């Protein structure tokens, strides 16, 4: 679950962000690997033709197996359940410039696809930023992933190892848009993003989002989030 704020709403100001804010049968032949009984090449490795036949056989066999029942969600997704629900996140630091209201994000997080993912819908006020993100478990790399996008054109893809000592930290790439353009061509920058969730207790957490600009400089922003269910 993520929110993005932003000096996005003021031309000339630095980009800001608040985090409150992924090929089945066709891959089988590539991932199955050769049979240990396959022909060996001159270097003692599996012969390419033999390996290909073995992988194709495994793929065909898998395709004709009796279909499984409903696939349960990854057990790792239980770690994300504490973030489900509706939240109001108010930016508390740094304080906004004089005459600028505090950024308030309304976030609704719910299970999706039978619990395999969680989807968030985000409304950032004041302004017109509307956003969505998806959080899930990457079983190959054993990490959580999050994909974010909003109606300004800002996007991010981040990953996290999970909760540790009361913190859930997502890091990755962030493409920030300084101001949207109706022609689909806007100014912006590629940055590093860190979203650090600190669990305070049931119905309460803080999140500090830090963008790191290419030329140097880190810009953290913290929001306090309360459940409004």
Residue pairs with C-beta under 8 A, 6 or more apart in sequence:
1 20
1 21
1 83
1 87
1 107
1 109
1 118
1 120
1 122
1 133
1 135
2 19
2 20
2 21
2 120
2 122
2 131
2 133
2 146
2 148
2 156
2 170
2 195
3 18
3 19
3 20
3 21
3 89
3 105
3 107
3 122
3 124
3 131
3 223
4 17
4 18
4 19
4 21
4 122
4 124
4 129
4 131
4 148
4 150
4 154
4 156
5 16
5 17
5 18
5 91
5 103
5 105
5 124
5 129
5 221
5 223
6 15
6 16
6 17
6 124
6 129
6 152
6 154
6 176
7 13
7 14
7 15
7 16
7 178
8 15
8 16
8 127
8 129
8 152
8 154
8 176
8 177
8 178
8 179
9 126
9 127
9 129
10 100
11 178
11 179
14 213
14 219
15 176
15 177
15 178
15 188
15 189
15 191
15 211
15 219
16 103
16 211
16 219
16 221
17 174
17 176
17 193
17 209
17 211
17 221
18 89
18 91
18 103
18 105
18 207
18 209
18 221
18 222
18 223
19 170
19 193
19 195
19 196
19 197
19 207
19 208
19 209
20 87
20 89
20 105
20 107
20 122
20 207
20 223
20 225
21 89
21 105
21 107
21 122
21 195
21 207
21 209
21 223
22 134
22 136
22 138
22 145
22 147
25 59
25 62
25 63
28 55
28 58
28 59
28 62
29 52
29 55
29 56
29 58
29 59
30 55
32 54
32 55
32 58
32 59
33 51
33 55
34 46
34 50
34 51
34 54
34 55
35 46
35 50
35 51
35 54
38 46
38 47
38 50
38 51
38 53
38 54
39 46
39 47
39 49
39 50
40 46
40 47
41 47
41 48
70 114
72 114
72 115
73 113
73 114
73 115
73 116
74 116
74 137
74 139
76 137
76 144
76 162
77 115
77 116
77 117
77 118
77 136
77 137
79 144
79 162
79 163
80 118
80 135
80 144
82 199
82 202
83 109
83 118
83 197
83 205
84 109
84 110
84 111
84 118
85 108
85 109
85 227
85 229
86 106
86 107
86 108
86 109
86 227
86 228
86 229
87 105
87 106
87 107
87 108
87 109
87 225
87 226
87 227
87 228
88 104
88 105
88 106
88 107
88 225
88 226
88 228
89 104
89 105
89 106
89 107
89 207
89 223
89 224
89 225
89 226
90 102
90 103
90 104
90 223
90 224
90 225
91 102
91 103
91 104
91 221
91 222
91 223
92 102
92 222
92 223
92 224
93 220
93 221
93 222
94 221
96 102
96 103
101 126
103 124
103 125
103 126
103 223
104 124
104 125
104 126
105 122
105 123
105 124
105 125
105 223
106 122
106 123
106 125
106 228
107 120
107 121
107 122
107 123
107 225
108 120
108 121
108 122
109 118
109 119
109 120
110 118
110 119
111 117
111 118
112 118
112 119
112 134
116 136
116 137
117 134
117 135
117 136
118 134
118 135
118 136
119 132
119 133
119 134
120 131
120 132
120 133
120 134
120 135
121 130
121 131
121 132
122 129
122 130
122 131
122 132
122 133
122 150
123 129
123 130
123 131
124 130
124 131
128 151
129 150
129 151
129 152
130 150
130 151
131 148
131 149
131 150
131 151
131 154
132 148
132 149
132 150
133 146
133 147
133 148
133 149
134 146
134 147
135 144
135 145
135 146
136 144
136 145
137 143
137 144
137 145
138 144
138 145
138 159
141 159
143 159
143 160
143 161
143 162
144 159
144 160
144 161
144 162
144 170
145 157
145 158
145 159
145 160
146 156
146 157
146 158
146 159
146 160
146 170
146 172
146 195
147 155
147 156
147 157
148 154
148 155
148 156
148 157
148 158
149 155
151 180
152 177
152 179
152 180
152 186
153 177
153 180
153 184
153 186
153 188
154 174
154 175
154 176
154 177
154 188
155 174
155 175
156 172
156 173
156 174
156 175
156 193
157 172
157 173
158 170
158 171
158 172
158 173
158 174
158 193
158 195
159 170
159 171
159 172
160 168
160 169
160 170
160 171
161 169
162 168
163 199
166 198
166 199
167 196
167 197
167 198
167 199
168 196
168 197
168 199
169 194
169 195
169 196
169 197
170 193
170 194
170 195
171 192
171 193
171 194
171 195
172 192
172 193
173 190
173 191
173 192
173 193
174 190
174 191
174 192
174 193
174 211
175 188
175 189
175 190
175 191
176 188
176 189
176 191
176 211
177 186
177 187
177 188
178 186
178 187
178 188
178 189
179 186
179 187
180 186
189 213
189 214
190 214
191 211
191 212
191 213
191 214
192 211
192 212
193 209
193 210
193 211
193 212
194 209
194 210
194 212
195 207
195 208
195 209
196 207
196 208
196 209
196 210
197 205
197 206
197 207
198 205
198 206
198 207
198 208
199 205
200 206
202 227
203 226
203 227
203 229
204 224
204 225
204 226
204 227
205 225
206 222
206 223
206 224
206 225
207 222
207 223
207 225
208 220
208 221
208 222
208 223
209 220
209 221
209 222
209 223
210 218
210 219
210 220
210 221
211 218
211 219
212 218
212 219
213 219
